[in-house]
């Protein structure tokens, strides 16, 4: 590892760690970008992930600009990251999960277990905490000052945010909610897109994804088939409902001054106002800088079968809807 000789230079983590917490397809990436665009928060970028083992070496030896320029030329071969319309680039805010220890994929495939691992198994645990803390210390060193560090990884929201609070009791949280029906539909629509055609950007971030297009093509075909099946969509909806129940049970355990909540729909309607509100609640100095035409709400058509499946679980979802202020 090129950074090994420089690790002794790392001192403290940023004083403020700010976690974005929300389901996949709930608007976590939109919120992450808007927070990054303020310029007042540090974040984990695609460059940080792809070149993680040489970040300190590149900075200290004056190679950072050259390495980032070379990487940018590679990334610009694709217009977007495939999962949505966000443009790729070295400075794109990304999930810290790519830097957490990863299990090697097993030869035998249990689709139910693999789907659960894909979305719902946490990455920030007592076993990975040291790796996470080193990442935070690297980011503070590279920032050159003590700036709040905003972090995103939906898998640590579903059944893990209370454990994150226990491990990092001073951390702050921003919860983002989206109406479950379009969010559930987006699950079923969005993820198969990057399984049909290889994304070079995603492959650079995640070796397990890259393996699906090389050593493990059968696994990719099984994933695609699974997303089209009623059984797997039932599993996904069940796990989402369980995560809503977890949220309702555990949100009250967080100190009031350490978390804020926002709805995706409200963020799209008034991004600057929502960011200002988050800053006030969490005592963060945020000046919204929203790029023109950046916020474009997703309105995917919802198949009748998805509506029927959702409506069959309406009673279980109702408490969460009421908590978030959705009328139906």
N, C-alpha and C positions, 0 to 999 in steps of 0.2 A: 504494500500500500504506500503510495507516494507521500501521503500525509503523515505517516508514522513518526518521522523525526520532529514534527512540529506540534504533536498533540500536547506536549508539555506546556505549550504557550496558552492553552485553553484554560480559562479561569471559571467565571460564573456563567450561569444561564441568564437569559433576559429576566428582568424582574417581573414582567407581565407576560404570561402565556395566555393566549386567547383562543379557545377552541370553538370552531363552528361545528354545531351538532345538529344533524338532521338526516332524514332518510336519503338514500340515493334518489335522484330525480326530483328532489324537493326544492331545488334552487340553491344548494350549497355552493356550487361553482360560481353562480351569479353573485352571490353575497361575497364570496372569497375574492373575486375580481374587483368588486366595488370597494372593498376594504383595502385591497392592495393599491388601487388607483388613488387613494387619498394621499399616498406618499408618506404617511406618518406611521405606518406599521410595516415591520419586516415580515417576510413570508418565505415559504419553501418553493423554489422555482424548479422548472424542468432541468435547467443547468445544474442546480444543486444536486438533483437526484442522479442524473446521468453521469456526472463527473464527481460524485461525492468523495471518492477516495483520493482525489487530487485537488480539492478546493483550496486547502491551505498552501499546498505547493505552488499552485498556479498564482495565487495572490502574492505570496512572499517573493516569488521569483519573476514577477512581472509578466506572466504568461496568460493572465486571465482574459484580457481583451482578445488576444489571438485565438485562444481555445474556444471562447464563446462565438467568435465570428465564424470559425470553421464549423462549429456545431449548428449555428444558425443556417448556414448554407445547406446542411443536410436536412434540417427540419423543414425548410421552406420547399422541399419537394412535394409536400402535401399542404393543401389549403387549410384544412381543419383537422381536429383530432379524431374525427370519425363518429364519436359518441354524440356530439352536438356540433353547433356551428362556431364554437370558439376557435379562433385562429391559433395555430401552433407557433412556438418560438421559444428561445432559451429562457425568457423571463416569464413564461406562462406559469401562474400559480398552480402548484400540484399537491397531491396528497402525500403526506409523510409515510403512508403505509409502504411505499416502495423501498423505504430504507429500513424497515423493520425485518427481523429474521423471518425467512419464509421456508415452509416445508417443501421438500421436493415432491412433485406429483407422483402418486402411486400408480402402478401399472394397471391395476384393476379399477374400474370405474363404478362407483355408486353415485348415480346422478343426484339423488336426494341429498346425500352427504356433501357432494361437491358443490351443489347450488347453495347449500347452507354456508359452506366455507367461503364461497365467492362473495356473499353479501353480509352475513350476520356474525361471523366469528371475529372477535376483537383482535386488534394488532398491538395495542398499547396495554401491556400486562406487566405484572411484577417481573416476569422473565425477560421482557424486552425493554424495561425501564432504563437500564444503563445505556443501551443503544440510543434510545430516544433522548436522554439527557445529553449525551455527547453531541448529537445533532444540534440540539439547542445551543450548546456552548460554542459549536462551530459557527452557528449563525450570529451569535453575539460578537465573536471575534471578527468576523467578516464585516459586520455592520459598523464596527469601530466605535460604537456607543451603545448605551443601554436603551434599546427601542423595544416596544411591545412586539411580540412575535405571534402572528395569527396562524393557526394550524387547522387543517381540515382532513378528516377521514371518516366518512359515514359509518363504516363498520364499527367504530368506537362509540357511536351514538346508540344503536339499537338496544343493547343489553349491557352497556359498559360505562356510560357516562358517570354513574355514581362511583364506580371503582376508580375512574380517572380522578375524580375529586378526592378520593381517599389517598391516592398516590401523590397527587399534586394539589394539596389543600388550598393553595393561594391562587390557583388558576381561575380564569374567568371563562364563561361559556355564553355563546350566542346560539339560541335554538331557533331553527327555521322550520316552519310548518307549511305544508301545502295540502290542499283538499285531497283526501286519499284516492278518490276515483281517477282524476287525471294523472295523479302520481303513479298509481298502480298500472294504468294503461301505458304510461311512459316507460316503466320497467319492461313490460312485455314487448314494447316497440323498439326501445333504444339499444339495449345491450346486444341483441342479435346482429345489429348492423356492423359492429366491429368484429363479429365472428364470421361473417360472410366473406369479408375482404380484409386482408392483412393491413394493419396500420403500422407503418414504419415507426411513427412516433410512439405508439403504445408499446411496440416491441423493444424500443430503446429503454423505456421506463421499466418494463416488467418482463423478465426472462421466462416466466411461466406462460405468459401470453404468447411470446415468440415461439415457445415449444409447441403450442397448439397448431402452428402452421408448418412445423418441421417434424420433430420426433413423435408427436402425438396427434396426428390428424384425425384419428378415430374419435378422440375425446371431443374435438371441436364439432364434429358432425353430431355427436350425441347431445352436446349442449344445445345446438341449433334445434334438433328435434325436440328436446325437452321444453324449450320455450314455446313451442307450438302446441304442447299437450295440455289438456285440462288439468291433469294431475299436478303438474308442476306449477301452473298458475294458481291452483288451489293452495299448494304449499307456500308459495310466495305471499299470498294474501293472508294466510294463517299466521305466518311469521311477522308480517306487518302489524296485524292486529295485536299480537303478543307484544310487539315493541311499543305500541300505543299504550297498552296496559302497564308495561314497565315504566314508561315515561310518566304516566299519571301517578304511579306509586312512588317514584323516586325523585321527582322534580322538587317536591316540598322539602327534601333533605338538603338541598343546596342553600347556602346563605343568600338572603335576598339581594344583597349588593354585589353578588358575584355572577349573576346571570341576567340575560335579557332575552326576549322572545320577539320574533317577527314572522309575519306570514308572507309567503312568496307572492301572493296576490297584491298585498300592500306594498311590498318592496318594488314590484313592477310598476305600480301606480305612482309611487312617490319615493324613488330611491334616495334622494337627498334628505328628505324628511325622516325616513327610517334610519339612515346612517347617523343623523344628528341625534335621534332618540337613543340609539344604541350607545353612542359616545357619552351622552349624559348619564345613562343608567350605569355604565361600567367605568365611569371616570376616565375615559379615553379622549384624548385631544384629536377629534376627527373633523376635518374640513372636507365635505363631499366634493369629489371631482368626477362627475358622471360623463363619460364620453358620449357625444351625440349619437343617437340611434343605437346605443349599445344594448339597452334593455328592451328586448322583444319577447313578450310572453309566448310560451309554447301552447298551441291549440291543436293537438293531434286528434283526428277523428277517433271516436271510441266505438269499437265493434259491439254489437248487441250482446254477444256472448260474455264480454267483459262486464258490461252493465248488469247482466243477469247474475253473474257470479258475485259481483260487489253487493248488489241488492239483497242477495241471500244471506249476507252477513251484516246487514245494516244495523241490527240491534246491538251487535258487539262493538260496532264502530261509533255508535251514537254518543257515548260519553266523551270520547276524544273530540268529536266534532263540536260538542257543546263547550268543552274546555277551550278550544281554539276560536270559538265565535263563529263557526260555520252554521248556517241555518238548516242545511240539509246535506 
